[in-house]
């Protein structure tokens, strides 16, 4: 059952669940699973390693559900 909150409306998701962008642990496979389940998958961008980000975002190119990318910024 979807839960409507200001957050779910803003992000266009069914459930107020956000995946923590855990560096390389939150890869495309986990992002896809969370987003398809109605939450907001967030790819773990870490410090912005370009090759890894290109590889993982390419795997999400066909994902129609919303997702984000989280980076470590100090």
N, C-alpha and C positions, 0 to 999 in steps of 0.2 A: 504494500500500500504506500503510495507516494506521500511524502510529508512536505507541505508547502510552508516555506519560511521566506523572509526577505533574501536570505543567502541562496536558496534554491532557485528563486526567481531570477536573481542577478546572474547566476552562473548557468541557468538553463538546465538544471539537473533535477532528478526525482527525489533524491534523498540527501540530507545534510551530512554527507560523508566526504571528506577530503583526504586523499592519499598524501602522506608526508613525503616530500621530495628527497628521499634518502640517497644522495649521491648516486652511485651506479646500482644500488640495490633496487631502486624504483625505476626499473627499465621499462621498455615498451610493452612487454608482456603483462606486467602488473598494471601499468597505466591503462591498457586496453581492457583488462578484466574489471577494474574499478569503474571506468567510464561506461562500459557496456551494462554494468549492473545498476547504473543510475546515479553513481557518485561522481566526484570530480577527480580524475586521475591526474597526478602531477609528476612529470618526468623529473628524475633527480639529475639536474644539470651540473651539480658540483661546482667546480671552478671554471667550467666552460670549455672542457676539452672538445675541440671542434670535430675531430674524427668520430668520437663516440656519439656526440650529439647528432651529427649528420646520419650516422648509421641508425640510431634509435628513432629519430623523427621520420626517416624514410619508411620504417616499419609501421608508422602510425598514419601514413598518408591517406589511407583508405578509411580511417576511423571517422565516422560521422558524429560521434558523441563529443562533447566539449572536453578539453584537457588543457593543462598548463605545463610550464617548465619552470622549475625552481632552481635558483643558483645560490651559491654561498658567496655572500658579499660582506666584507668586513669593513 
